[in-house]
Amino acid sequence: MDLRTFIAALVASLAWPLTALIGLLLVRKIIASLVPLVRTLKYSDIEVSFGREVTETRNAADAAAIKPVSETSRPQRWDDLIRLASVRPRSAIRNAWRHIEETLAREAKARNLQIADGVWSMPMVLGSILLNAGVISDAQYSLLNRLRRLVTEAERAPVDSLSADDAADFVTLALRLAESIGEGPGV
């Protein structure tokens, strides 16, 4: 191998790595500005996590024998929330949770439970009072707790990280729970 062949082989073997290195050096500012987006991609795991937790919560509701909302008795609210979930998933989740809060308050008032004024705005405390009074079952309270955690996760998730399907599943679970609360424990 003479000197010219050696130099030609060296240039040929270093051409692509040097081109890539020079290209990276030229666009390093652009790449640095994209780093926050890479962190945002990390948040896409929240969507996967949220979807997985919704599935686990649905399985827990099925195991607890909390019956699904029947096709014929679905309230208009369900249809409205499902449509909202396709456009604004976070708003649908928030409104479905609000429906649960209203159901808890309505059930506590119907049972004439002695509840302090401040508790009416605390759904988890209201749920535990209903649990202690025997109005809801442990399974219903557990589902209530899981749904509350999902609401918190959805509120903290990035804007575009919630899918419409996950929000629709959450709405269905929330309405299942709300319907079962009115039927009493052990549903």
DRENPA-3360 file (N, C-alpha, C; in nm, 2 decimals, always signed):
BEGIN
1 = MDLRTFIA = +0.09/-0.12/+0.00/+0.00/+0.00/+0.00/+0.09/+0.12/+0.00 ~ +0.08/+0.20/-0.10/+0.16/+0.32/-0.11/+0.09/+0.44/-0.04 ~ +0.16/+0.55/-0.03/+0.11/+0.67/+0.04/-0.03/+0.72/-0.02 ~ -0.03/+0.72/-0.15/-0.16/+0.78/-0.21/-0.28/+0.69/-0.18 ~ -0.26/+0.56/-0.19/-0.37/+0.46/-0.16/-0.41/+0.47/-0.01 ~ -0.31/+0.49/+0.08/-0.34/+0.50/+0.22/-0.42/+0.63/+0.25 ~ -0.38/+0.74/+0.19/-0.45/+0.87/+0.21/-0.60/+0.86/+0.15 ~ -0.61/+0.79/+0.03/-0.74/+0.78/-0.03/-0.83/+0.69/+0.06;
9 = ALVASLAW = -0.78/+0.58/+0.12/-0.85/+0.50/+0.21/-0.89/+0.57/+0.34 ~ -0.80/+0.65/+0.39/-0.82/+0.73/+0.51/-0.93/+0.83/+0.49 ~ -0.92/+0.90/+0.38/-1.03/+1.00/+0.35/-1.16/+0.94/+0.33 ~ -1.16/+0.82/+0.26/-1.29/+0.75/+0.23/-1.35/+0.70/+0.36 ~ -1.27/+0.65/+0.45/-1.33/+0.60/+0.58/-1.36/+0.71/+0.68 ~ -1.31/+0.83/+0.66/-1.34/+0.94/+0.76/-1.44/+1.04/+0.70 ~ -1.48/+1.02/+0.57/-1.56/+1.12/+0.51/-1.70/+1.13/+0.58 ~ -1.77/+1.02/+0.60/-1.90/+1.02/+0.66/-1.90/+1.07/+0.81;
17 = PLTALIGL = -1.81/+1.01/+0.89/-1.81/+1.06/+1.03/-1.78/+1.21/+1.04 ~ -1.68/+1.26/+0.96/-1.65/+1.40/+0.96/-1.77/+1.49/+0.91 ~ -1.84/+1.44/+0.81/-1.95/+1.51/+0.76/-2.06/+1.52/+0.86 ~ -2.09/+1.41/+0.93/-2.19/+1.41/+1.04/-2.15/+1.50/+1.15 ~ -2.02/+1.50/+1.19/-1.97/+1.58/+1.30/-1.98/+1.73/+1.26 ~ -1.94/+1.77/+1.14/-1.96/+1.91/+1.10/-2.10/+1.95/+1.09 ~ -2.19/+1.86/+1.04/-2.33/+1.89/+1.04/-2.39/+1.91/+1.18 ~ -2.35/+1.83/+1.27/-2.40/+1.85/+1.41/-2.35/+1.98/+1.47;
25 = LLVRKIIA = -2.22/+2.02/+1.44/-2.17/+2.14/+1.49/-2.25/+2.26/+1.43 ~ -2.29/+2.25/+1.30/-2.36/+2.36/+1.24/-2.50/+2.37/+1.29 ~ -2.56/+2.27/+1.33/-2.70/+2.27/+1.38/-2.71/+2.26/+1.53 ~ -2.61/+2.27/+1.60/-2.61/+2.25/+1.75/-2.71/+2.34/+1.82 ~ -2.72/+2.47/+1.77/-2.81/+2.56/+1.83/-2.96/+2.52/+1.81 ~ -2.98/+2.47/+1.69/-3.12/+2.42/+1.66/-3.15/+2.30/+1.75 ~ -3.05/+2.21/+1.76/-3.07/+2.09/+1.84/-3.09/+2.13/+1.99 ~ -3.01/+2.22/+2.03/-3.02/+2.27/+2.17/-3.16/+2.33/+2.20;
33 = SLVPLVRT = -3.22/+2.39/+2.10/-3.36/+2.45/+2.12/-3.46/+2.34/+2.12 ~ -3.43/+2.22/+2.06/-3.52/+2.11/+2.06/-3.52/+2.02/+2.19 ~ -3.42/+2.04/+2.27/-3.41/+1.96/+2.39/-3.53/+1.97/+2.48 ~ -3.60/+2.09/+2.50/-3.72/+2.09/+2.57/-3.83/+2.00/+2.51 ~ -3.83/+1.99/+2.38/-3.93/+1.90/+2.32/-3.90/+1.75/+2.36 ~ -3.77/+1.72/+2.37/-3.74/+1.58/+2.41/-3.79/+1.56/+2.55 ~ -3.78/+1.66/+2.64/-3.84/+1.64/+2.77/-4.00/+1.63/+2.76 ~ -4.06/+1.69/+2.66/-4.20/+1.68/+2.64/-4.23/+1.54/+2.60;
41 = LKYSDIEV = -4.15/+1.48/+2.51/-4.17/+1.35/+2.47/-4.17/+1.25/+2.59 ~ -4.09/+1.29/+2.69/-4.09/+1.21/+2.81/-4.23/+1.20/+2.87 ~ -4.30/+1.32/+2.86/-4.44/+1.32/+2.92/-4.54/+1.24/+2.84 ~ -4.50/+1.20/+2.72/-4.59/+1.11/+2.65/-4.61/+0.98/+2.73 ~ -4.52/+0.94/+2.81/-4.53/+0.83/+2.90/-4.65/+0.84/+2.99 ~ -4.69/+0.97/+3.02/-4.80/+0.99/+3.11/-4.93/+0.94/+3.04 ~ -4.94/+0.96/+2.91/-5.05/+0.91/+2.83/-5.06/+0.76/+2.84 ~ -4.95/+0.70/+2.82/-4.94/+0.55/+2.83/-4.98/+0.51/+2.97;
49 = SFGREVTE = -4.92/+0.58/+3.07/-4.95/+0.55/+3.21/-5.10/+0.57/+3.24 ~ -5.15/+0.68/+3.19/-5.29/+0.72/+3.22/-5.38/+0.61/+3.15 ~ -5.35/+0.57/+3.03/-5.43/+0.47/+2.96/-5.43/+0.34/+3.03 ~ -5.31/+0.30/+3.08/-5.29/+0.18/+3.15/-5.37/+0.18/+3.28 ~ -5.36/+0.29/+3.35/-5.44/+0.31/+3.48/-5.59/+0.30/+3.46 ~ -5.63/+0.36/+3.35/-5.78/+0.36/+3.32/-5.82/+0.21/+3.30 ~ -5.73/+0.14/+3.23/-5.76/-0.01/+3.20/-5.77/-0.08/+3.33 ~ -5.67/-0.06/+3.42/-5.66/-0.13/+3.55/-5.78/-0.09/+3.63;
57 = TRNAADAA = -5.82/+0.04/+3.63/-5.94/+0.08/+3.70/-6.07/+0.01/+3.65 ~ -6.08/+0.00/+3.52/-6.19/-0.07/+3.46/-6.20/-0.21/+3.50 ~ -6.08/-0.28/+3.51/-6.07/-0.42/+3.55/-6.11/-0.43/+3.70 ~ -6.07/-0.33/+3.78/-6.11/-0.33/+3.92/-6.26/-0.31/+3.94 ~ -6.32/-0.23/+3.85/-6.46/-0.21/+3.86/-6.54/-0.33/+3.82 ~ -6.48/-0.40/+3.72/-6.55/-0.53/+3.67/-6.54/-0.63/+3.78 ~ -6.42/-0.64/+3.85/-6.40/-0.73/+3.96/-6.49/-0.70/+4.08 ~ -6.51/-0.58/+4.10/-6.60/-0.54/+4.21/-6.75/-0.55/+4.18;
65 = AIKPVSET = -6.78/-0.60/+4.06/-6.92/-0.62/+4.01/-7.00/-0.49/+4.01 ~ -6.93/-0.38/+3.98/-7.00/-0.25/+3.96/-7.04/-0.26/+3.81 ~ -7.17/-0.27/+3.80/-7.23/-0.30/+3.66/-7.21/-0.18/+3.57 ~ -7.19/-0.21/+3.44/-7.18/-0.10/+3.34/-7.31/-0.03/+3.32 ~ -7.30/+0.09/+3.27/-7.42/+0.17/+3.24/-7.48/+0.10/+3.12 ~ -7.61/+0.07/+3.12/-7.68/-0.01/+3.01/-7.70/+0.09/+2.90 ~ -7.70/+0.03/+2.78/-7.72/+0.11/+2.66/-7.85/+0.19/+2.66 ~ -7.95/+0.13/+2.71/-8.08/+0.19/+2.71/-8.10/+0.30/+2.81;
73 = SRPQRWDD = -8.03/+0.29/+2.93/-8.05/+0.38/+3.03/-7.94/+0.49/+3.04 ~ -7.86/+0.50/+2.94/-7.75/+0.60/+2.94/-7.81/+0.74/+2.94 ~ -7.76/+0.82/+3.03/-7.82/+0.95/+3.04/-7.76/+1.04/+2.93 ~ -7.83/+1.14/+2.90/-7.79/+1.24/+2.79/-7.65/+1.29/+2.83 ~ -7.62/+1.30/+2.96/-7.49/+1.35/+3.00/-7.38/+1.26/+2.95 ~ -7.40/+1.13/+2.94/-7.30/+1.04/+2.90/-7.26/+1.07/+2.75 ~ -7.37/+1.09/+2.67/-7.34/+1.12/+2.53/-7.27/+1.25/+2.51 ~ -7.31/+1.35/+2.59/-7.24/+1.48/+2.59/-7.10/+1.47/+2.63;
81 = LIRLASVR = -7.07/+1.40/+2.73/-6.93/+1.38/+2.78/-6.84/+1.30/+2.68 ~ -6.90/+1.20/+2.62/-6.83/+1.13/+2.52/-6.79/+1.21/+2.40 ~ -6.89/+1.30/+2.36/-6.86/+1.39/+2.25/-6.75/+1.49/+2.29 ~ -6.76/+1.54/+2.41/-6.66/+1.63/+2.46/-6.52/+1.57/+2.47 ~ -6.52/+1.44/+2.51/-6.39/+1.37/+2.52/-6.32/+1.36/+2.38 ~ -6.39/+1.36/+2.27/-6.32/+1.35/+2.15/-6.26/+1.49/+2.11 ~ -6.31/+1.60/+2.17/-6.26/+1.73/+2.13/-6.17/+1.78/+2.24 ~ -6.21/+1.77/+2.37/-6.13/+1.82/+2.48/-6.13/+1.71/+2.59;
89 = PRSAIRNA = -6.04/+1.62/+2.58/-6.04/+1.51/+2.68/-6.03/+1.55/+2.83 ~ -5.95/+1.65/+2.85/-5.93/+1.70/+2.99/-6.06/+1.75/+3.05 ~ -6.13/+1.83/+2.97/-6.26/+1.89/+3.01/-6.36/+1.78/+3.04 ~ -6.36/+1.67/+2.95/-6.45/+1.56/+2.97/-6.42/+1.49/+3.10 ~ -6.30/+1.47/+3.13/-6.26/+1.40/+3.26/-6.30/+1.49/+3.38 ~ -6.28/+1.62/+3.37/-6.31/+1.71/+3.47/-6.46/+1.71/+3.50 ~ -6.54/+1.72/+3.39/-6.69/+1.72/+3.40/-6.74/+1.58/+3.45 ~ -6.68/+1.47/+3.41/-6.72/+1.34/+3.47/-6.70/+1.33/+3.62;
97 = WRHIEETL = -6.58/+1.39/+3.66/-6.55/+1.39/+3.80/-6.65/+1.48/+3.88 ~ -6.68/+1.59/+3.82/-6.78/+1.68/+3.88/-6.92/+1.61/+3.90 ~ -6.95/+1.52/+3.80/-7.08/+1.44/+3.81/-7.07/+1.35/+3.93 ~ -6.95/+1.29/+3.96/-6.93/+1.20/+4.07/-6.95/+1.28/+4.20 ~ -6.89/+1.40/+4.21/-6.90/+1.48/+4.32/-7.05/+1.52/+4.35 ~ -7.12/+1.55/+4.25/-7.26/+1.58/+4.26/-7.34/+1.46/+4.31 ~ -7.31/+1.34/+4.26/-7.38/+1.22/+4.31/-7.35/+1.19/+4.45 ~ -7.22/+1.21/+4.49/-7.19/+1.19/+4.64/-7.27/+1.28/+4.73;
105 = AREAKARN = -7.27/+1.41/+4.69/-7.35/+1.51/+4.77/-7.50/+1.48/+4.77 ~ -7.55/+1.44/+4.66/-7.69/+1.41/+4.65/-7.73/+1.29/+4.74 ~ -7.64/+1.19/+4.73/-7.67/+1.07/+4.81/-7.65/+1.10/+4.96 ~ -7.56/+1.18/+5.00/-7.54/+1.22/+5.14/-7.66/+1.30/+5.19 ~ -7.71/+1.39/+5.11/-7.83/+1.46/+5.14/-7.96/+1.37/+5.15 ~ -7.97/+1.28/+5.06/-8.08/+1.19/+5.06/-8.08/+1.10/+5.18 ~ -7.97/+1.07/+5.24/-7.96/+0.99/+5.36/-7.96/+1.07/+5.49 ~ -7.97/+1.20/+5.47/-7.97/+1.29/+5.59/-7.85/+1.27/+5.68;
113 = LQIADGVW = -7.74/+1.26/+5.63/-7.61/+1.24/+5.71/-7.57/+1.37/+5.76 ~ -7.52/+1.37/+5.89/-7.47/+1.49/+5.95/-7.33/+1.52/+5.90 ~ -7.32/+1.62/+5.82/-7.20/+1.66/+5.75/-7.17/+1.80/+5.77 ~ -7.04/+1.83/+5.81/-7.00/+1.97/+5.83/-7.01/+2.05/+5.69 ~ -7.03/+2.18/+5.70/-7.04/+2.26/+5.58/-6.92/+2.25/+5.49 ~ -6.80/+2.24/+5.54/-6.68/+2.24/+5.45/-6.66/+2.11/+5.38 ~ -6.73/+2.01/+5.43/-6.71/+1.87/+5.37/-6.78/+1.86/+5.23 ~ -6.88/+1.94/+5.21/-6.95/+1.93/+5.08/-6.86/+1.95/+4.96;
121 = SMPMVLGS = -6.76/+2.02/+4.98/-6.66/+2.05/+4.87/-6.54/+1.96/+4.87 ~ -6.55/+1.85/+4.95/-6.44/+1.76/+4.96/-6.49/+1.62/+4.93 ~ -6.48/+1.58/+4.80/-6.54/+1.45/+4.76/-6.48/+1.33/+4.82 ~ -6.35/+1.33/+4.85/-6.29/+1.21/+4.91/-6.34/+1.19/+5.06 ~ -6.35/+1.31/+5.13/-6.40/+1.30/+5.27/-6.55/+1.26/+5.27 ~ -6.62/+1.32/+5.18/-6.76/+1.28/+5.16/-6.78/+1.13/+5.13 ~ -6.69/+1.08/+5.04/-6.69/+0.94/+5.01/-6.66/+0.85/+5.13 ~ -6.56/+0.90/+5.21/-6.53/+0.82/+5.33/-6.64/+0.82/+5.43;
129 = ILLNAGVI = -6.71/+0.93/+5.44/-6.83/+0.94/+5.53/-6.94/+0.84/+5.48 ~ -6.96/+0.84/+5.35/-7.06/+0.75/+5.30/-7.02/+0.61/+5.32 ~ -6.89/+0.58/+5.31/-6.84/+0.45/+5.33/-6.86/+0.40/+5.48 ~ -6.83/+0.49/+5.57/-6.85/+0.46/+5.71/-7.00/+0.45/+5.75 ~ -7.08/+0.52/+5.67/-7.23/+0.51/+5.70/-7.29/+0.38/+5.63 ~ -7.21/+0.31/+5.55/-7.26/+0.19/+5.49/-7.34/+0.22/+5.36 ~ -7.32/+0.34/+5.31/-7.39/+0.38/+5.19/-7.32/+0.33/+5.06 ~ -7.19/+0.33/+5.07/-7.11/+0.28/+4.95/-7.02/+0.16/+5.01;
137 = SDAQYSLL = -6.98/+0.08/+4.92/-6.90/-0.04/+4.96/-6.75/+0.00/+4.95 ~ -6.67/-0.09/+5.00/-6.52/-0.07/+4.99/-6.48/-0.06/+4.85 ~ -6.54/-0.15/+4.76/-6.50/-0.15/+4.62/-6.54/-0.02/+4.55 ~ -6.65/+0.04/+4.59/-6.69/+0.17/+4.53/-6.60/+0.28/+4.58 ~ -6.56/+0.27/+4.71/-6.47/+0.38/+4.76/-6.33/+0.36/+4.69 ~ -6.29/+0.24/+4.67/-6.16/+0.21/+4.61/-6.16/+0.27/+4.46 ~ -6.27/+0.25/+4.39/-6.28/+0.30/+4.26/-6.29/+0.45/+4.26 ~ -6.36/+0.51/+4.36/-6.36/+0.65/+4.37/-6.22/+0.71/+4.39;
145 = NRLRRLVT = -6.14/+0.64/+4.48/-6.00/+0.68/+4.50/-5.92/+0.67/+4.37 ~ -5.93/+0.57/+4.30/-5.86/+0.55/+4.18/-5.89/+0.66/+4.07 ~ -6.02/+0.68/+4.06/-6.07/+0.79/+3.97/-6.01/+0.92/+4.01 ~ -6.01/+0.95/+4.14/-5.95/+1.08/+4.18/-5.81/+1.09/+4.14 ~ -5.73/+0.98/+4.16/-5.59/+0.99/+4.12/-5.58/+1.01/+3.97 ~ -5.66/+0.95/+3.89/-5.66/+0.97/+3.75/-5.69/+1.11/+3.71 ~ -5.79/+1.17/+3.78/-5.82/+1.31/+3.75/-5.70/+1.40/+3.78 ~ -5.63/+1.38/+3.89/-5.52/+1.45/+3.93/-5.41/+1.44/+3.82;
153 = EAERAPVD = -5.39/+1.32/+3.78/-5.29/+1.29/+3.67/-5.32/+1.36/+3.54 ~ -5.45/+1.36/+3.51/-5.50/+1.42/+3.38/-5.48/+1.57/+3.39 ~ -5.50/+1.63/+3.51/-5.49/+1.78/+3.53/-5.34/+1.82/+3.51 ~ -5.25/+1.73/+3.55/-5.11/+1.77/+3.54/-5.04/+1.73/+3.41 ~ -5.11/+1.65/+3.33/-5.05/+1.60/+3.20/-5.04/+1.72/+3.11 ~ -4.94/+1.71/+3.01/-4.93/+1.81/+2.91/-5.06/+1.82/+2.82 ~ -5.08/+1.93/+2.76/-5.20/+1.95/+2.69/-5.24/+1.84/+2.59 ~ -5.15/+1.80/+2.51/-5.19/+1.70/+2.40/-5.16/+1.56/+2.44;
161 = SLSADDAA = -5.14/+1.53/+2.57/-5.10/+1.39/+2.60/-5.21/+1.30/+2.64 ~ -5.33/+1.35/+2.65/-5.45/+1.26/+2.68/-5.52/+1.23/+2.55 ~ -5.55/+1.10/+2.54/-5.62/+1.06/+2.41/-5.77/+1.06/+2.44 ~ -5.84/+1.08/+2.33/-5.99/+1.08/+2.34/-6.04/+0.95/+2.39 ~ -5.98/+0.84/+2.35/-6.03/+0.71/+2.39/-6.01/+0.69/+2.54 ~ -5.90/+0.73/+2.60/-5.88/+0.72/+2.74/-5.98/+0.81/+2.82 ~ -6.00/+0.93/+2.77/-6.10/+1.01/+2.83/-6.24/+0.95/+2.82 ~ -6.27/+0.89/+2.71/-6.41/+0.83/+2.70/-6.42/+0.71/+2.80;
169 = DFVTLALR = -6.31/+0.63/+2.81/-6.31/+0.52/+2.91/-6.33/+0.58/+3.05 ~ -6.26/+0.69/+3.08/-6.27/+0.75/+3.21/-6.42/+0.79/+3.24 ~ -6.48/+0.86/+3.14/-6.61/+0.90/+3.15/-6.71/+0.78/+3.18 ~ -6.69/+0.68/+3.11/-6.77/+0.56/+3.12/-6.76/+0.50/+3.27 ~ -6.63/+0.50/+3.32/-6.61/+0.45/+3.45/-6.67/+0.54/+3.55 ~ -6.66/+0.67/+3.53/-6.71/+0.77/+3.63/-6.86/+0.75/+3.63 ~ -6.93/+0.74/+3.52/-7.07/+0.73/+3.52/-7.12/+0.59/+3.58 ~ -7.04/+0.49/+3.56/-7.07/+0.36/+3.62/-7.07/+0.37/+3.77;
177 = LAESIGEG = -6.96/+0.44/+3.82/-6.95/+0.46/+3.97/-7.07/+0.55/+4.02 ~ -7.10/+0.66/+3.95/-7.21/+0.74/+3.99/-7.34/+0.67/+3.99 ~ -7.36/+0.59/+3.89/-7.49/+0.51/+3.89/-7.49/+0.41/+4.00 ~ -7.38/+0.35/+4.03/-7.38/+0.24/+4.14/-7.39/+0.30/+4.28 ~ -7.35/+0.43/+4.30/-7.35/+0.49/+4.43/-7.50/+0.50/+4.47 ~ -7.59/+0.53/+4.38/-7.73/+0.55/+4.42/-7.79/+0.41/+4.45 ~ -7.73/+0.30/+4.41/-7.79/+0.17/+4.43/-7.75/+0.11/+4.57 ~ -7.65/+0.17/+4.63/-7.61/+0.12/+4.76/-7.49/+0.03/+4.76;
185 = PGV = -7.44/-0.01/+4.87/-7.31/-0.09/+4.88/-7.33/-0.23/+4.82 ~ -7.22/-0.29/+4.79/-7.22/-0.43/+4.75/-7.27/-0.44/+4.61 ~ -7.27/-0.34/+4.53/-7.33/-0.34/+4.39/-7.23/-0.41/+4.30;
% end
